[in-house]
Amino acid sequence: MTLISLCLAAHLAVLAPADDPRAGKKLVWSDEFSGKGLPDASKWSYEKGHVRNHEAQSYSDADIANSRREGGSLVIEALEQSDNVTSAALESKQSWVYGYFEVRAKIPTGTGTWPAIWLLGDGIRKQGAAYIPWPRCGEIDVMENVGFDPARVHFNVHTKGRSTAPGSVASHNMIVPGLWKKFHTYGLDWLPDRLDFYFDGKKVMTYLNDHKGVGAWPFDEPQFVILNLAIGGDWGGQKGVDKSIFPSKFLVDYVRVYKPG
């Protein structure tokens, strides 16, 4: 951990009130995206090509045109050149079990954009018998937005089954006027018995462990973070893709991971 990270952890520990999901936890991993150039290769890898959901973009591998550090943020930029759309999807090389995950980001907007902040079960990037396919590996969507409905932010949990625990919600969305106009903070407090989702410091959704097995709760195994900007696709492209959105930029100020300390 860098000196900056240690100082940041100490500072935030002092500020965190008792009802703050950071309370009682310490910063164990972060990227503040300082400096310039490509993202830190010790922390991030890339998805490559046309990956999922019939999306229009091809994800590039370490191309500074599509992903770079600039002005203190990570810039994920979708571009169109000669009818070829490129963008980036970054995966954290490290994975975790439980903890509080916080990302401050400013989403793009325009018909066809589909930015997301999410976690995916580490089993999906294993080989052989260790491989666990989607959705059995589990997916936690800390933030999703589709540009044709620009003021609505979505929070979702994907599993092979669904929890039936009373009070558990697997999907939630809310209207935030001008959502795309400024940075917002998206948080996930991942605990052994529940997933609590936060928007700008306020809890907005809880998904409970029904203790009936991995079908509804595959979340006792490591997951990694994904930051991506998709264009079009099964959901993002339901209203088409407005060519005037390019270049489209998804800005991420920081990613921080806290664990009980």
C-alpha positions as CSV (number, residue, x, y, z in Angstrom):
1,M,0.0,0.0,0.0
2,T,1.4,3.4,-0.9
3,L,1.9,6.2,1.6
4,I,-0.9,8.1,0.0
5,S,-3.3,5.1,0.5
6,L,-2.2,4.8,4.1
7,C,-2.8,8.5,4.8
8,L,-6.2,8.3,3.0
9,A,-7.2,5.3,5.0
10,A,-6.4,7.0,8.3
11,H,-8.2,10.2,7.2
12,L,-11.3,8.3,6.2
13,A,-11.4,6.2,9.3
14,V,-11.6,9.4,11.4
15,L,-14.4,10.8,9.3
16,A,-16.5,7.7,9.1
17,P,-19.6,7.9,11.4
18,A,-21.0,4.7,13.0
19,D,-23.6,4.3,10.2
20,D,-21.1,4.7,7.4
21,P,-20.3,1.4,5.7
22,R,-16.6,2.3,5.9
23,A,-16.8,2.4,9.7
24,G,-14.6,-0.3,11.3
25,K,-12.9,-1.1,8.0
26,K,-9.5,-0.1,6.5
27,L,-8.6,0.7,3.0
28,V,-6.8,-2.3,1.5
29,W,-6.8,-1.5,-2.2
30,S,-7.4,1.6,-4.3
31,D,-6.7,3.4,-7.6
32,E,-6.9,7.2,-7.5
33,F,-5.9,7.3,-11.2
34,S,-3.3,10.0,-10.6
35,G,-0.7,10.7,-13.3
36,K,-1.1,10.3,-17.0
37,G,-1.1,7.5,-19.6
38,L,-2.5,4.0,-19.5
39,P,-4.1,2.7,-16.3
40,D,-1.8,0.9,-13.8
41,A,-1.0,-2.4,-15.5
42,S,-0.3,-4.0,-12.0
43,K,-3.9,-3.4,-11.1
44,W,-6.0,-3.7,-14.3
45,S,-6.3,-6.0,-17.3
46,Y,-8.7,-5.7,-20.3
47,E,-11.5,-7.5,-21.8
48,K,-10.9,-7.8,-25.6
49,G,-13.1,-7.8,-28.7
50,H,-16.8,-8.3,-28.9
51,V,-17.7,-9.8,-25.6
52,R,-21.4,-9.9,-24.7
53,N,-25.0,-8.8,-25.3
54,H,-24.6,-8.1,-29.0
55,E,-23.0,-4.8,-28.3
56,A,-21.7,-2.6,-31.0
57,Q,-18.2,-1.8,-29.6
58,S,-15.1,-3.9,-29.7
59,Y,-13.1,-3.6,-26.5
60,S,-9.5,-2.6,-27.1
61,D,-6.5,-3.9,-25.2
62,A,-4.4,-1.2,-23.6
63,D,-5.2,1.5,-26.2
64,I,-4.7,5.0,-24.8
65,A,-7.4,6.3,-27.1
66,N,-10.0,4.2,-25.2
67,S,-8.6,4.1,-21.6
68,R,-6.2,6.5,-19.9
69,R,-5.5,8.5,-16.8
70,E,-6.2,12.1,-17.4
71,G,-7.0,15.0,-15.1
72,G,-7.0,12.8,-12.0
73,S,-9.6,10.4,-13.4
74,L,-9.7,7.2,-15.5
75,V,-11.2,8.1,-18.9
76,I,-13.0,5.2,-20.7
77,E,-13.8,6.6,-24.1
78,A,-16.0,5.1,-26.8
79,L,-15.1,6.2,-30.4
80,E,-16.5,5.6,-33.8
81,Q,-14.1,5.5,-36.8
82,S,-15.4,4.3,-40.2
83,D,-18.4,2.5,-38.6
84,N,-16.0,0.7,-36.2
85,V,-16.9,1.4,-32.5
86,T,-14.2,0.9,-29.9
87,S,-14.3,1.3,-26.2
88,A,-12.7,-0.3,-23.1
89,A,-13.6,-2.7,-20.3
90,L,-11.2,-2.9,-17.4
91,E,-11.0,-5.8,-14.9
92,S,-9.2,-5.6,-11.6
93,K,-6.5,-8.2,-11.4
94,Q,-7.2,-8.7,-7.7
95,S,-10.4,-10.2,-6.4
96,W,-12.0,-10.1,-2.9
97,V,-14.5,-11.8,-0.7
98,Y,-16.7,-9.3,1.3
99,G,-15.8,-5.7,1.9
100,Y,-17.0,-2.3,1.1
101,F,-16.4,-1.2,-2.5
102,E,-16.8,2.5,-3.5
103,V,-16.5,4.1,-6.9
104,R,-16.9,7.8,-7.7
105,A,-17.8,8.3,-11.3
106,K,-19.4,10.5,-13.9
107,I,-21.4,8.7,-16.5
108,P,-21.9,9.7,-20.2
109,T,-25.3,10.1,-21.7
110,G,-26.9,9.8,-25.1
111,T,-29.0,7.1,-26.8
112,G,-26.9,4.0,-27.1
113,T,-24.5,4.4,-24.1
114,W,-24.4,1.7,-21.4
115,P,-21.8,2.4,-18.7
116,A,-21.5,0.0,-15.8
117,I,-19.6,-0.6,-12.5
118,W,-19.9,-4.2,-11.4
119,L,-18.4,-7.3,-9.8
120,L,-18.2,-10.7,-11.3
121,G,-17.3,-14.1,-9.8
122,D,-13.7,-15.0,-10.2
123,G,-14.6,-18.5,-11.3
124,I,-15.6,-17.1,-14.7
125,R,-12.0,-16.4,-15.6
126,K,-10.7,-19.8,-14.4
127,Q,-9.9,-22.7,-16.6
128,G,-10.9,-26.4,-16.5
129,A,-12.8,-27.7,-13.5
130,A,-12.4,-24.4,-11.6
131,Y,-14.4,-22.6,-14.3
132,I,-17.8,-21.3,-13.1
133,P,-20.1,-19.9,-15.9
134,W,-22.5,-17.0,-15.7
135,P,-24.9,-16.6,-13.9
136,R,-23.8,-19.3,-11.5
137,C,-20.6,-17.3,-10.7
138,G,-22.7,-14.4,-9.5
139,E,-22.8,-10.8,-10.7
140,I,-23.3,-7.6,-8.7
141,D,-24.1,-4.5,-10.6
142,V,-23.1,-1.5,-8.4
143,M,-24.3,0.9,-11.2
144,E,-25.8,0.5,-14.6
145,N,-27.3,3.2,-16.8
146,V,-28.7,3.2,-20.3
147,G,-28.5,6.4,-22.3
148,F,-32.1,6.3,-23.7
149,D,-33.3,6.6,-20.0
150,P,-30.6,9.0,-18.8
151,A,-31.8,9.9,-15.4
152,R,-32.4,6.4,-14.1
153,V,-29.7,4.5,-12.2
154,H,-30.0,0.7,-11.8
155,F,-28.7,-1.7,-9.2
156,N,-28.9,-5.4,-9.9
157,V,-28.0,-8.9,-8.6
158,H,-27.7,-11.8,-11.0
159,T,-27.6,-15.4,-9.8
160,K,-28.7,-18.8,-11.0
161,G,-31.6,-18.6,-8.7
162,R,-33.3,-15.7,-6.8
163,S,-33.4,-15.1,-3.1
164,T,-36.8,-15.4,-1.5
165,A,-35.7,-14.0,1.9
166,P,-38.2,-11.5,3.2
167,G,-37.0,-7.9,2.5
168,S,-34.6,-9.0,-0.2
169,V,-34.6,-7.2,-3.5
170,A,-32.6,-8.4,-6.6
171,S,-33.2,-5.2,-8.7
172,H,-33.8,-1.6,-7.9
173,N,-33.7,1.6,-9.9
174,M,-34.2,5.3,-9.1
175,I,-34.5,8.6,-10.9
176,V,-31.8,11.1,-10.3
177,P,-32.4,14.3,-12.3
178,G,-29.2,15.3,-14.2
179,L,-27.5,12.1,-13.2
180,W,-24.9,12.5,-15.9
181,K,-24.0,16.1,-15.1
182,K,-21.7,15.5,-12.2
183,F,-19.8,12.8,-10.3
184,H,-21.7,10.5,-8.0
185,T,-20.5,7.9,-5.5
186,Y,-21.6,4.3,-5.9
187,G,-21.1,1.9,-3.0
188,L,-21.5,-1.8,-2.2
189,D,-21.2,-3.2,1.3
190,W,-20.7,-6.9,0.8
191,L,-21.3,-8.9,4.0
192,P,-21.7,-12.6,4.6
193,D,-25.5,-12.2,5.1
194,R,-26.4,-9.4,2.7
195,L,-25.4,-7.0,-0.1
196,D,-26.1,-3.3,0.7
197,F,-26.1,-0.8,-2.2
198,Y,-25.3,2.9,-1.7
199,F,-25.8,6.0,-3.8
200,D,-24.1,9.2,-2.7
201,G,-23.8,7.7,0.8
202,K,-27.5,6.6,1.2
203,K,-28.5,3.0,1.3
204,V,-30.9,2.3,-1.6
205,M,-31.1,-1.5,-1.9
206,T,-30.4,-4.7,0.1
207,Y,-30.1,-8.3,-1.2
208,L,-30.2,-10.9,1.5
209,N,-28.5,-14.3,1.9
210,D,-31.4,-16.8,2.1
211,H,-29.0,-19.5,3.3
212,K,-30.4,-21.9,0.8
213,G,-27.3,-22.5,-1.2
214,V,-25.2,-21.0,-4.1
215,G,-28.2,-20.8,-6.4
216,A,-29.3,-17.6,-4.8
217,W,-26.1,-16.7,-2.9
218,P,-22.9,-17.4,-4.8
219,F,-21.3,-14.6,-2.9
220,D,-19.0,-16.4,-0.5
221,E,-16.3,-16.7,-3.3
222,P,-14.0,-14.0,-4.7
223,Q,-15.2,-11.4,-7.2
224,F,-13.3,-8.8,-9.3
225,V,-14.3,-5.3,-10.3
226,I,-15.2,-4.4,-13.9
227,L,-15.5,-0.8,-15.3
228,N,-16.8,-0.6,-18.8
229,L,-18.6,1.6,-21.3
230,A,-20.7,-0.4,-23.7
231,I,-22.5,0.9,-26.8
232,G,-25.8,-0.5,-28.0
233,G,-26.5,-4.1,-27.3
234,D,-29.5,-6.0,-26.1
235,W,-30.4,-3.4,-23.5
236,G,-28.4,-0.3,-24.2
237,G,-29.4,-0.4,-27.9
238,Q,-33.1,-0.8,-27.5
239,K,-33.7,2.7,-28.9
240,G,-30.8,2.5,-31.3
241,V,-27.5,4.3,-31.2
242,D,-27.3,8.0,-31.8
243,K,-24.1,8.6,-33.8
244,S,-23.8,12.1,-32.3
245,I,-22.8,10.6,-28.9
246,F,-19.2,10.0,-30.1
247,P,-16.8,10.5,-28.6
248,S,-18.5,9.3,-25.4
249,K,-16.5,9.5,-22.1
250,F,-17.1,7.6,-18.8
251,L,-15.0,9.2,-16.0
252,V,-14.0,7.3,-12.9
253,D,-12.4,9.4,-10.1
254,Y,-11.4,6.5,-7.9
255,V,-12.0,2.9,-6.9
256,R,-11.6,1.9,-3.3
257,V,-11.9,-1.4,-1.4
258,Y,-12.2,-1.5,2.4
259,K,-12.0,-4.6,4.6
260,P,-12.8,-5.0,8.3
261,G,-9.8,-3.8,10.3
